[in-house]
Amino acid sequence: MSETSTVTPRTTQATGVMPTNKVTFGICTAGRKEADTASTIQTVVVKDAESLNISFDNGIEEWNPMDQEGWVRRLMTSKSIGVSLGGKRNYGDPGNDYVASLGYANGQDANSWFSINFPNGDKLMIPVVVNVTSMGGDSTSVNALEWEVQSDGKPSYTPAASA
């Protein structure tokens, strides 16, 4: 029987270089509702995830004003966050079962919240679309579960409290 683990920020702040396994993350198994706010969302750990890759897609507008004598000016005009995850399919774990079930979802049924807690105490809550990309594997392998979340609106970033 699997226990639900709520993802909570670390109480002690880490400094220095850290391995990726010190980053914790979770998914809201209740999906996403219009009344939700980042501060009211509860997320649970997805058991047996092995990899977490955070990427940013930034929109940068360029222009060439005469007063810059040929040098380009630029301004960041948009942002999005994507997180790719890979691991094993753990039947009976609420987080893992929820993500796997979204492999069959469309539209707003594939919307949820995703949390990331960094070792230094920073926290990111992201409204997301969950895209399950792969399940299964070879007959002699453990079932895989690969998925990604793509931001759907502005995330809520909370820096760690000052020491």
N, C-alpha and C positions, 0 to 999 in steps of 0.2 A: 504494500500500500504506500502510495506516495504522499508526502506532506507538502502543503503549499508553503513556499517561502516568500515572504514579502521582501522586496528589495528596498533596503533603507540605506541612506548615505552613511559613510563611515564616520565614527565619532572622533577618531584621531586622524589628524592630517599627516599624510606622508610627504616627504620631500625627496628630491633626487630622482634618479632613473628607476623606473619600475617596470616589471614584466606586464604583458597584456593581461595576464590572469588576475591582476589586482583591480582591473576595471570590472565593475558589476553592471548588469543590465537586466531589464525585465520588460514584460509585456502586460498590458491590461486585458484580462480575459473577458471583460464585460463589453469590449468593443469601444466605440466612441459615440457619444451623444452630444447634441448641441449645447446642453446645459453644462457639460464638463468644463472644468478649468484645471490647469496643470497642478494646482495645489490640492485638489480633491481626489486625484486619481491614485489608485492603488495598483501596483504592478507586481507580478510574480516572476521568479526566476524560471528560465527555460532550461531544464536539466539536460546535461550531456551535450551542450554546445561546446565546440572545440575551437572555433575561430570567430573573430570579430574584427571587421575592417570598416572603419569610418571614412567616408569620402565626402568631399564638398564640390558642388557644381556652382561656380560663381559666374554671374553675368557682369561683364565689364564693357562699358561703352567707351569708345574711342572717338576723338575728334582732333582736328588739326588746325588750331587757331593761328592766324597770321602773326600774332604777337609772340608766339613761341618759336618763330624762325625755323619751322620744319620739325620741331620736336612734338611728339604726340602727347596729348593730355588724356587721362583715363579716370573713370569713376566707377566704383563698384555699385551696381544698380540692382542686383538681385542675388539671392543665395538659395541653395537647397542642400539638404544633408541626406546622404544615403548610407545605410549600414548593411553590409553583407555578413551573413552568419552561416556557419556550417557545423554539423555535428551529427549525432546519432538520434534515431527515432526512439524515444522512450515512452512506450505505451503506459498510460496510467498517471503520468506526470501532468498536472493541470496546464502548465505553461506549454509544454511540448505538445500535448493533445490539442490545445487551442490553436497553436500555430499550424499544425498539420491539418486541422479542419478548415483553415482558411485557403488551403489549396483548391477547394471547391467553391469558394465564395466569389461573388462579383459585386460591383458597385460599392455602395456604402457598407455592405456587410463585410468588406475587407479592410475597413478603417479601424484603427485602434490608437493607443498611446504606447510609446516606447520610452523607457527611462535608461539613462546612462549615468552611473556614479563613478567619478574619477578618484584615483587614490588620494589626491590632495583635498578631497571634500567637495569639489565642484559637482553640480548636478545639472543634467540636461533632460527636460521632458519634451518629447517631440510628438505632435499629432502626425500619424503616419498612415500610409497604405501598406499593407503587408502583402508581399508577393512571394509565395512558395514556389521555388524554382526546380526542386528535385526531391524525390523520395525513392527509397529502395536501394538496389545495388546488386552485386553478384550473389549467387546462391550461397557462397561461403563467407559472405561479409555480413556485418551488422547493418541493419537498415539505416540508411542515411536520411537526414533531413537538412536540406539547404534552403535558405530563405533570405529575403532582404526586406528592409523597410525603407520607404522613401518618404521624406517629409511632405506634409500636406498642410502648409501654413506655417506660421511663425512658431518656433519652439520657445520654451521658457528656460532660460539659463540662469542658474543661481550659483554665484561664486561661493567658495568656502568662506565661512565666517573667519574674520581675522583673529589671529591668536592673541 
